[in-house]
């Protein structure tokens, strides 16, 4: 029998071990799922501030006179319309219209775009973009050059501000600035995956451990907690943020996933555009919708969903919501029957359990 491949580790792996984190295999990376507990970490982010190691995420840099043309041809949103220092959410699609990945695009300059991609997809994304590179642009797989920390929660900006001379209040949501954090060069992005305020910082891997400790010290007065993938998942689910491999994958289009807003059909040709135009004309057959459990149990990923005693869809994500104190989830249903307030039944351990479709996001922070 062949030996199992060794798990990859972020530069912060020794820190997680020292903190007693519960470590798990996440897409080939050894990552902390929790430290003090998912609920405690979740509530720290909703009420104060939490710190996440997201250094497993991948980075791709695209440079050259036609860098913007390449990004616009391979991704759904309109990258050339971004201002320098602005970011947006976008999708890489296959020609048939399904997702290769969902990504964040940062416009560093007219000839330089910085992409943050999902951990398990970075090699695939890199090869996908390269395969369609007919432009005067260079594609660089840059993940080894960056560690990434997420400082999230209402006290996140105040925590990070102690460590940088960059005026964080001047960085609007989904904008970024290059500067220093704790004396190290950093890209400081007003983005996140929790539904809360906060920042994501891209820093040299060799500085990651020191900067983690600096952030923890800076946030101590607010009760900062180190947070793992468990809280990251419950936070993003409450905010209805898609997770690749759950809400989106190669078989799902942006229109089915409710991500029409990241698709700019009028910008010119791009990979998957023809398939999306056909789908727009014919209409989608299924649609992503939120639900709350009415009966006992949690609707987990992959569970069948019944409408009128017949199988009609499946759960993509589900968990208890620490903020709402309810069991919530997302599922796909036939588009013509995916309306709010519909009673559905989710099969949990071979028993159909009542749930009801609801408005999303489940949680929205006060502005």
N, C-alpha and C positions, 0 to 999 in steps of 0.2 A: 504494500500500500504506500502511495506517495505521501510524504509528510505535508501537513497543512502549511500553507504559506504564512509566514510571520506577519503579524499585524503591524501596520504602520503606526508611528507615534508622533504626536506633535511635540514641539520644543518644550511644552509645559507638562509633559507626562510625569516627570519627577515631582513637580508641584502637586499634581493630582494625587499621586501616591502618598506623598507626605501628609496631605490633608485627609487621607482615608476615604477618598472617593470610591464609589462602586464603579468599576470599569467594565465596559462591554465592547463587543465587536460591532462597530457601526460602519458598514460599507467598507470593511477592510482596515479600519482605523480603530485603535484602542482608545476609547473616549469615555469620559465620566458621564454616567447617566444620572447620578445624584451624589450629593455630599451629606447635608443634614436631613434631607427629605424633600420630595417633589413639592408637597404642599407649602412647606416653609419657604422654599426657594421661589416658588411661584408668587407667593404673597409678598416677598421682599421686592420683587420687580414691580408688582402692581402698586405697592405702597411707598417704596423708597428707592432702592437700587440693587441690582444684581450684576455680577461679572461672569461672563461666559468665555471659555476658550473655543473659538471657532476657526482655529488655525488649520483644521482639516479641509476647509473650503479651498477651492482652487482659484487661481488668478491667471488670466490670459491677457497679454498686452498686444495691441494692434497698432502699428506705426506705419507712417508713409503718407505720401501725397493723397492717396485714395483710400486711406484707412476708413473714413466715414462711409464711403461707397461699399466697402466690404462688410462693415457692420450692418448697414442698412439692407444689403442683399441677403445676409444670413440670419438676421433677427427681425422680429415682427414690428417693433416700435420704430419711431423715426429718429435715429441717433443724430443725424446731421442737424436736426432742429434744436438739439440741446445747446445751451450756452456753455462756454468753458467754465468748469467748476460745478456743473449740474449733472445729476444722475437720474436714471429711470429704470423701471422694471421692464423686462422684455422676455421674449421666448425664442429659442432656436427650434426650428421645425424641420421635419422630414418633408420631402416633396408631397407626400400624401396628407399632410396637415397635422400629424401627430407630433408631440413634443420630443425633441432630443433632450431639452433641458429648459429650465427657467433661470434667468440670469439677471444680474444688475450691471448696467452699462454706465460708466463714468467717463465724461468727456474732459480729458486733461488738456488737450489742445486740438486744433483743427486736424492735426496729423497724428494724434495719439489718443487712443481709447483704452480704458482699463476695465476689464470684465471680471466680475466675481461670479464663479460658477459652483455648482454643487460638488461636494467632495468625491463621490463615487463616479462622477461624470466628467471629471476634468480632462482625462486623456481622450475620451470619446468626443467631447466638445471641441477640443483642439484639432483633432483629425477632421471633424466635420467642417469646421471653418476653413481649414487648409484645403480641403477637397473642393471648395467653391471659390477659392481665391484666384480670380481672374483679373485682379486689380494690382495697381502699383502700391502694394502694402505688404508688410511683414507680420507674421503671426508668431508670437513668442509664448510658450508655456512657462509661466513665471511663478508657479506655486512655491517653488523652493526658496524664492527670495522674500517671501512674506509670511509672517505670523499675523493672526487676526484676533483681536479681542472685541467683545461687545459689552458696552457699559450701558445697561438699560434700566429704565424706571424714572419716575418723576425727579429723583435726586441724582440721576445720571449726569446731566449737564454740570451741576454744581460740583460733583465729584471730579469729573475730568478737568473742569476749569482750573482746579488747583495745580494741575500738572502741565499746563500749556499756556503760552502767551497769546495763542490764537483766540480771538473773541468769539466764543462759541455761540453767543446770542446773535451774531451776524450771519451764521450759517443756517440758511433756511432748510426746511424739511426736504430731503432728497437733493441737497447740495453738499459739497465737500470742499475742504481746503487742505493744502499741504503745509506742514509746519513741523513742530517738534512736540513730543510728549515725554516728559521726564528726561529731557535732554537728548532723546533719540529722534531721528527723522521719522515722520509719521504722516500718513494720509488719514485725515479725520473726516469721516462721512456721517452726515446726519440721517442715518438709515437704521433699520433694525427689523427684527422678525418676531416681535413680541406684542405689537399693538400699543406699546408705551413710547414715551419720549426716550431719547438716548442717542448714543453714537457707536459706530463701529470704527476701529482704528487698525490700520495696516502698518506693521512695524517690522524691523529686522528680526529674524528668528533668534539671533544671538542675544537680543535684548528682551525677549519675551518674558522670561522668568522674573527679571528685575522689575520690568514695568508692571507685571501682574501684582507683585508685592507693593509697588508704589500706589497702584489704583486701590488695592485693599486698604492701605493706610489712609488714603485720601477719603475713602468712603466710610471709614470706621464710625465717624460721628453720626452718620445716617443709618447705621446698622446694615451695611453692605454684606451680602452673602455671595459666596461662590455658587454658581448655578450650573447644573448639568443638562444633558439632552432631554431628560424627563420633563423638567419645567419648561424648557424651550418648546417642547411639543404641546404642552397644555396651553401655554401662552399664545402660540401661533394659531392653535385651533380655535380658541376663544375669539381671536381677531379674524378668523376665516382666511388665513394665509395658506396658500397651496403648498403641499409638500410633494416633491417629485417621488414617483413610485407609489403614491397614494391618490391624491386628487388628479394628478397629471402624469402621463407617460406616453409612450409611442402610439398608443391606441386612442388617445384623447386629444381633441382639438381645443384651442383657446375658447371657441364659442360655446362648446359643451361645458367647459369648466367655469363659465361666467367671466372670462378674461378678455372679452371683446375690446376693452379699453386699451389693451396693449397691442392691438392689431391696427396698423395704419395702411389700409388697402389702397389709399390714394397716393402713397409716396412713390409709387413705381414698383417694378418687379422685385420679388424676393422669394426665397425658397418656401414653398408651401402656399403661395398666394393663389394659384389657380384652384387648388383643392378647397381653399377657404371660400373663394368666390362661388364655387359650385355648391358648397354647403350653405352659404348665405342665401342662395337662390332657392334651394330645395327645402331649407329649414333643418334644424338639428333634431335628432331623434331622441336624445337623452340630455339631461340637465342636472347639474350639481345643485343640491339643496341642503339646508341645515335641518336638524331634527333635535327634539328633546325627548328623552324617554318618559313615558307615562307609567309604565310598569317597572318592576324591579329588574335591575340588570344594566349592563353597559353594552351598547352596540359597538362591537369592535370591527377593525378592518377585515374585510372579506366576508362578513356575515351577510346572509341573504335578506333582502327586503321584499315583503309581500304587500301587494295592493289587492283588496277584494279577494283574499285567499289564493292568489296566484303570484308566483315569483315575478318581480318586476324590476329589480335593481340590486345594488350591493352597497355596503358601507365602505367608505374610503378611509375614514378616521373616526375614532370615538374614544371618549374618556370622561371621567368626572371633571366638571368645571369647578376648580377651587374658588373662583370669584363668584359664580352664580349659585354654587351649591346644588347643581343639577348634573345629570348625566346627559352629555350632548354629543353630537356627531355630525358628519357630512355623508351624504349618499347620492348615488346617481339613480334617477327615476326617469320614466318616459317623459319627454319634454311637454307633451300635451296634458300630463297629469301631475306635473311638479309645481303645484300651487301651495301657497302658505295656508296652514290650518288643516291640511289633509291628515287623516289618521292612517298611519302605516303600521306594519307589524314586522319586527326584526326577529329573526330566528336565532335565539340564544340557547345553546346546548339543546338543540332539537325542539325547543318550545317557542312558539311565536309570542312576542311580548309587544304590547302597544307602545307606540311613540307618535308624535305629531310633528309635522313640518313647521318650521318657524323662520322668521326673518333673520338674516345674518348681516354683519357680523354679530356674534352672540354678545360681544363686549366691545364697547367703543369708549375710549378715554375722553374725559372732558377736556375741551380745548382751553 
